[in-house]
């Protein structure tokens, strides 16, 4: 009964939010059309070049069966291990590809494994941003400092791995299976490029929608309950940029980089690692059919983001 009431409240909240968003777009197109175009430009400049090449590479390696042996009991792991055998190969591919390719990779992996518990456990590990985005788009383009991007990337990967290992230590032994080659490859190269193009365009749609939504939420002061207490600690500009990043992380990182504060770097690290609503929902589109809990996954990403923030905090003040 309580769950049904909670769902009704959630649906009502989403309905009201979307209605307000639609009204804002209809009433003030002169404000939100440029915002939407800015989001498309940001996707084309920051996300497309960082995501598409690795998405193609990942799909080819999965569908051709290249990862089959790499994921088959590496490092001499036995059947009593708590770390799934496929974890190293899947993590490397996810780390190079970035959001949401890692979650899609895990969805492909699940087709060859009947151990759903391993798939659920691997979800936070296969949830990483890519080096091209962090070093190139965020570090070089936004912060005008490649070293800043390298620091974020290192802290990001460490945070993902450490929190995941803690989850593994508290979990049960795993019996995951190796990836297998698809039986019906068809036109492998065409299928991989087509799937990658569709995935990247969908990612652009998420960014465009949530970036515009974050602007509308800011203009309508919907973020005030979160922004107000944060502004006492971070200041108005940082808290505003951070709260917008909780909706759409790429735009939030760009806004944080313009604040020229030592806290901009660790806050960006949190946003990149946590993902924000846009990235979280992109991943959950692949993960929910696998039985991954929305609450547990979001909480784990928040823990990873917090650790990344703490790791970057002293680095940011040293670099300042």
C-alpha positions in Angstrom: 0.0 0.0 0.0 2.8 2.4 0.9 4.6 1.5 -2.3 1.6 2.3 -4.4 1.1 5.7 -2.6 4.8 6.5 -3.2 4.5 5.7 -6.9 1.4 7.9 -7.2 3.2 10.8 -5.5 6.3 10.3 -7.8 4.1 10.2 -10.9 2.2 13.3 -9.8 5.5 15.1 -9.2 6.9 14.1 -12.6 3.6 15.2 -14.2 3.7 18.6 -12.5 7.4 19.1 -13.4 6.9 18.2 -17.0 3.8 20.4 -17.3 5.7 23.4 -15.9 8.6 22.7 -18.3 6.2 22.5 -21.3 4.6 25.8 -20.2 8.0 27.5 -19.8 9.0 26.4 -23.3 5.7 27.6 -24.8 5.7 31.0 -23.0 9.4 31.9 -23.4 10.7 30.3 -26.6 13.1 33.2 -27.0 14.9 32.0 -23.9 14.8 28.2 -24.3 15.4 27.8 -28.0 18.9 29.3 -27.7 19.5 27.1 -24.6 18.4 24.0 -26.6 20.7 25.0 -29.5 23.6 25.5 -27.0 23.0 22.0 -25.6 23.2 20.6 -29.1 26.5 22.5 -29.7 27.9 21.2 -26.4 27.0 17.7 -27.4 28.6 18.0 -30.8 31.8 19.6 -29.3 32.2 17.7 -26.0 30.3 14.4 -26.1 30.1 13.2 -29.8 33.9 13.0 -30.4 34.6 11.5 -27.0 31.9 8.8 -27.2 31.3 7.7 -30.8 34.8 6.2 -31.7 34.9 4.1 -28.5 31.3 3.1 -28.9 32.1 1.6 -32.3 35.2 -0.1 -31.0 33.4 -1.6 -28.0 30.5 -3.0 -30.1 32.9 -4.5 -32.6 34.9 -6.2 -29.8 31.8 -7.5 -28.2 29.9 -8.7 -31.3 33.0 -10.3 -32.9 33.8 -12.3 -29.8 37.2 -10.6 -29.2 36.5 -10.3 -25.5 35.6 -13.9 -25.1 38.9 -15.2 -23.8 39.8 -11.9 -22.0 36.8 -12.4 -19.8 37.2 -16.1 -19.1 38.6 -16.5 -15.5 41.4 -14.0 -15.7 44.3 -13.8 -13.2 43.7 -17.4 -12.0 40.4 -16.6 -10.2 38.6 -19.7 -8.8 34.9 -20.3 -8.3 35.0 -18.9 -4.8 36.0 -15.4 -5.9 33.9 -12.4 -5.0 35.0 -10.6 -8.1 33.2 -11.7 -11.4 35.7 -13.2 -13.9 34.6 -10.8 -16.6 35.1 -7.7 -14.4 38.6 -6.6 -15.6 37.7 -6.8 -19.4 34.4 -5.1 -18.9 35.9 -2.3 -16.8 38.6 -1.6 -19.3 36.2 -1.3 -22.1 33.8 0.8 -20.0 36.6 3.1 -18.9 37.7 3.8 -22.4 34.2 4.2 -23.8 32.5 6.4 -21.2 28.8 7.0 -20.4 26.5 5.2 -21.3 28.6 2.7 -23.3 29.6 0.8 -20.2 25.9 0.1 -19.3 25.2 -1.0 -22.9 28.3 -3.2 -22.7 26.9 -4.8 -19.6 23.6 -5.4 -21.3 25.5 -7.3 -24.1 27.4 -9.3 -21.5 24.2 -10.3 -19.7 23.0 -12.1 -22.9 25.8 -14.7 -22.3 25.5 -15.0 -18.6 22.7 -16.6 -16.5 24.2 -15.2 -13.3 22.0 -12.1 -12.8 23.6 -11.3 -9.5 27.0 -10.8 -11.2 25.4 -8.5 -13.7 23.9 -6.4 -11.0 27.2 -6.3 -9.1 29.0 -5.2 -12.3 26.7 -2.2 -12.9 28.5 0.4 -10.8 31.9 -0.8 -12.1 30.8 -0.4 -15.7 29.6 3.1 -15.0 32.5 5.4 -15.9 33.2 8.5 -18.0 35.9 8.3 -20.8 39.3 9.8 -21.0 38.6 11.8 -24.1 35.7 13.5 -22.4 37.4 14.1 -19.0 40.8 15.2 -20.3 39.8 16.8 -23.6 36.4 18.2 -23.1 36.4 19.0 -19.4 40.1 19.5 -18.7 41.4 21.1 -21.9 38.3 22.9 -23.2 36.5 23.9 -20.0 39.2 24.3 -17.4 41.9 25.2 -20.0 44.2 22.8 -18.2 44.9 19.3 -19.4 46.5 18.4 -16.1 43.2 19.2 -14.4 41.5 16.7 -16.6 44.1 14.0 -15.8 43.5 14.6 -12.1 39.8 14.2 -12.5 40.2 11.0 -14.5 42.5 9.4 -12.0 40.3 10.3 -9.0 37.2 9.2 -11.0 38.5 5.8 -11.8 39.9 5.2 -8.3 36.6 6.2 -6.8 34.6 3.8 -9.0 37.0 0.9 -8.3 37.3 1.4 -4.5 33.6 1.7 -3.9 32.9 -1.3 -6.1 35.5 -3.4 -4.3 33.9 -2.6 -1.0 30.6 -3.8 -2.5 32.3 -7.0 -3.7 33.8 -7.6 -0.2 30.4 -7.4 1.3 28.8 -9.6 -1.3 28.7 -13.3 -2.1 31.1 -15.4 -4.3 30.4 -15.0 -8.0 30.2 -17.5 -10.8 30.1 -15.3 -13.9 30.6 -16.6 -17.4 32.6 -15.3 -20.3 31.3 -13.2 -23.1 30.4 -15.2 -26.2 30.3 -14.4 -29.8 26.9 -13.5 -31.3 25.5 -16.4 -33.3 24.0 -14.2 -35.9 26.5 -11.5 -36.9 24.9 -10.4 -40.2 26.8 -7.4 -41.4 29.0 -6.9 -38.4 30.6 -3.6 -39.3 27.3 -2.0 -40.5 25.4 -3.2 -37.4 28.1 -1.8 -35.0 28.2 1.6 -36.7 24.4 1.8 -36.9 24.1 0.9 -33.2 26.8 3.4 -32.2 25.2 6.2 -34.2 21.8 5.6 -32.7 23.2 5.4 -29.2 25.2 8.6 -29.6 22.2 10.5 -31.0 20.0 9.2 -28.1 22.7 10.5 -25.7 22.5 13.8 -27.4 18.8 13.9 -27.0 19.2 13.3 -23.2 21.7 16.1 -23.0 19.5 18.5 -24.9 16.4 17.8 -22.9 18.0 17.8 -19.5 20.2 20.8 -20.1 17.2 22.8 -21.2 15.3 21.4 -18.2 18.0 22.5 -15.8 17.8 26.0 -17.2 14.1 26.1 -16.8 14.3 24.8 -13.3 16.9 27.4 -12.4 14.7 30.2 -13.9 11.6 29.0 -12.0 13.6 28.6 -8.8 12.7 24.9 -8.5 16.3 24.2 -7.4 16.1 26.6 -4.5 15.5 24.0 -1.8 18.8 22.4 -2.6 20.6 25.5 -3.8 19.9 27.7 -0.8 21.7 25.6 1.9 24.5 24.9 -0.5 25.0 28.6 -1.2 25.8 29.1 2.5 28.9 26.9 2.0 29.7 27.2 -1.7 28.4 30.7 -2.6 25.7 31.5 -5.1 27.5 30.9 -8.3 29.0 27.6 -7.4 25.8 26.3 -5.8 23.8 27.3 -8.9 26.2 25.6 -11.3 26.4 22.5 -9.1 22.7 22.1 -8.8 22.2 22.5 -12.6 24.9 19.8 -12.9 22.9 17.4 -10.8 20.4 17.5 -13.7 22.8 17.7 -16.6 26.4 17.0 -15.7 28.2 18.3 -18.8 26.6 21.7 -18.6 27.2 21.8 -14.9 30.9 21.2 -15.4 31.1 24.0 -17.9 29.3 26.3 -15.5 31.6 25.3 -12.7 34.7 25.9 -14.8 33.6 29.5 -15.3 33.4 30.2 -11.6 37.2 30.2 -11.2 37.1 28.7 -7.7 39.3 26.0 -6.2 36.1 24.0 -5.5 35.2 23.9 -9.2 37.5 21.0 -9.8 36.3 18.6 -7.0 32.7 19.6 -7.6 33.1 18.7 -11.3 34.7 15.4 -10.3 31.6 14.7 -8.2 29.2 15.5 -11.1 31.2 13.4 -13.6 31.3 10.4 -11.3 27.8 10.7 -10.0 26.4 11.5 -13.5 23.4 13.7 -12.8 19.9 12.8 -13.8 20.7 12.8 -17.5 23.5 10.3 -17.4 21.9 8.2 -14.6 18.7 7.8 -16.7 20.7 6.9 -19.8 22.4 4.1 -18.0 19.2 2.9 -16.3 17.6 2.5 -19.7 20.0 -0.4 -20.2 20.3 -1.5 -16.5 16.7 -1.7 -15.4 15.8 -4.6 -17.7 18.8 -6.4 -16.1 17.1 -6.1 -12.6 19.4 -3.3 -11.3 17.9 -1.4 -8.4 17.4 2.3 -9.2 17.9 3.3 -5.5 21.0 1.1 -4.9 22.6 2.1 -8.2 22.0 5.9 -7.5 23.3 5.5 -3.9 26.4 3.8 -5.1 27.1 6.5 -7.7 26.6 9.1 -5.0 29.2 7.3 -2.8 31.6 7.1 -5.8 31.1 10.8 -6.5 31.7 11.8 -2.9 35.0 9.9 -2.8 36.0 11.5 -6.0 35.3 14.9 -4.5 37.3 14.1 -1.4 40.3 12.9 -3.5 40.3 16.0 -5.6 39.8 18.5 -2.8 43.5 18.7 -1.7 44.7 18.5 -5.4 42.5 21.5 -6.3 44.0 23.7 -3.7 47.6 22.6 -4.5 47.0 23.4 -8.2 45.4 26.8 -7.4 
